[in-house]
Amino acid sequence: MKKTLLPPLIPFVLLTLIAEFLVRQGFVRPYLVPAPSAVLRAMIDSRVELVHALLSTSAGSLAGFAMSALTGIAIAVLLSTSRGVQRAFYPYAIFFQTVPLIAIAPLLVIWFGFGIQTVIASAFVASVFPVIANTLSGILSTDPPLRDLFRLYGASPLVTLFKLRLPAAMPQVFTGLRVSAGLAVIGAIVGEFIAGGGLSSVVDIARTQQRIDKVFAAVLLASLLGLGLFGLINLLSYLTLRRWHASEQTQ
Amino acid sequence: MFDNQHVVIAGMNLQIDSGEFLAVLGPSGSGKSTLLRMIARLAEPDSGTIRTEPNGDRFQTAYVFQDAHLLPWRNVLDNAALPLELMGKSRIERNEKARRALEQVGLLAALDRYPAQLSGGMRMRVSLARALVTEPRLLLLDEPFAALDEITRFHLDVQLRELWQRRGMTVIFVTHSVSEAAFLANRAVVMGRSGGAIKLDRILELPSIRNNELRSDPRLGQEMRLLLGAIEE
């Protein structure tokens, strides 16, 4: 634990100290980049507001992410059933990857109204594709001899899916989920900018009040949220794969 | 049998009797694996037939691949029990039979371990136990020990031969190792480079008990010379 936490902390502390020094010495204007100490003070002063906003953004991100995980895996399973289905529908799955989220966010508001539903929908649209793509590639790359083995003993396609293809795809599923976790937070923040609420509203209001310190505090919390979600997936991945997959073996 | 527009096996006529230990030798691309897959009904011939008599159900066939190919998320016991699980047997029956199969390959002490925690030889033995768990009448092996070190391979050769003698099943063993074929089999078939042609079909004149002493026996050397001669022909 010590070894995994310490290395990333060193650049953090260093950068913080340098920023503090540059602002205090007047090299950087404090209304462009606030001193880290000012950000910390803003966090403490507005803690109730920030915690509420963080909880709201977390709820939207998590709900959107959960939807991505479930529907993404389901879509991948459906796509894997035949090459024809894949050819017909995969291009539409790529839509989620290429659609400019910020451009369809107003549409989402029209469909889902001002509120958490739009935030969830936005988080979902932003984060579903990596789950689909990685799960599908995992399911399709099942070891051919193992498929032969299941056929030899008369396993049905459904049994093969649940006892072989999906479990074998788990490492790739988790790769998808890791990418998707960060995207879900981004999607939620974008959704909030249009639909209102959460950390985005804090950023938006603080910006109009020239409270750059508070903007930074909210942005920092949003990043920490993404990091937390990423860590959660890593933990789940470790617990699921530790016994069998090389990527989770302790050296 | 066509594979990318290339005739892999044509005009082959081979009869294998029940209870035989047959080694199929041949260079890469001679269609050894294709033959095995067709016997297991994992591939269909484009023309010609494969007949098995008596016409039992296909679960009496077991297949061992070049690598162990275990399910890494299952422990040794559950890996060995997999065929019975796929055939819909009860948990009690599968565990008992898997235990027995693992006992035969000397792995009773490793039931709870996962494939990642096993050596290559142990993994191959789990794979062998998985094949034996259904008490197959026909055991097909596709270069099963090729990836193992020689000492482990010698050990598994002896073990496989003993299992065959105890079980009285038919074994078809595909290999490109002349020494392994001669050491293990009662009958050896050498396939030619262009598919389907059988260059040699021979009953080996060796004692029925095969142990490591036989490895330096001149009779084994004689058989190896014959097989090698047919391959190089």
HADDOCK unambig.tbl for C-alpha pairs under 7 A between the chains (distance, minus, plus):
assign (segid A and resid 146 and name CA) (segid B and resid 69 and name CA) 6.55 0.50 0.50
assign (segid A and resid 148 and name CA) (segid B and resid 42 and name CA) 6.70 0.50 0.50
assign (segid A and resid 153 and name CA) (segid B and resid 59 and name CA) 6.03 0.50 0.50
assign (segid A and resid 153 and name CA) (segid B and resid 83 and name CA) 6.05 0.50 0.50
assign (segid A and resid 153 and name CA) (segid B and resid 86 and name CA) 6.16 0.50 0.50
assign (segid A and resid 153 and name CA) (segid B and resid 87 and name CA) 6.25 0.50 0.50
assign (segid A and resid 154 and name CA) (segid B and resid 86 and name CA) 6.99 0.50 0.50
assign (segid A and resid 154 and name CA) (segid B and resid 87 and name CA) 6.89 0.50 0.50
assign (segid A and resid 155 and name CA) (segid B and resid 86 and name CA) 5.64 0.50 0.50
assign (segid A and resid 243 and name CA) (segid B and resid 73 and name CA) 6.88 0.50 0.50
assign (segid A and resid 243 and name CA) (segid B and resid 114 and name CA) 6.78 0.50 0.50
assign (segid A and resid 244 and name CA) (segid B and resid 72 and name CA) 5.06 0.50 0.50
assign (segid A and resid 244 and name CA) (segid B and resid 73 and name CA) 5.42 0.50 0.50
assign (segid A and resid 244 and name CA) (segid B and resid 114 and name CA) 6.77 0.50 0.50
assign (segid A and resid 244 and name CA) (segid B and resid 116 and name CA) 5.68 0.50 0.50
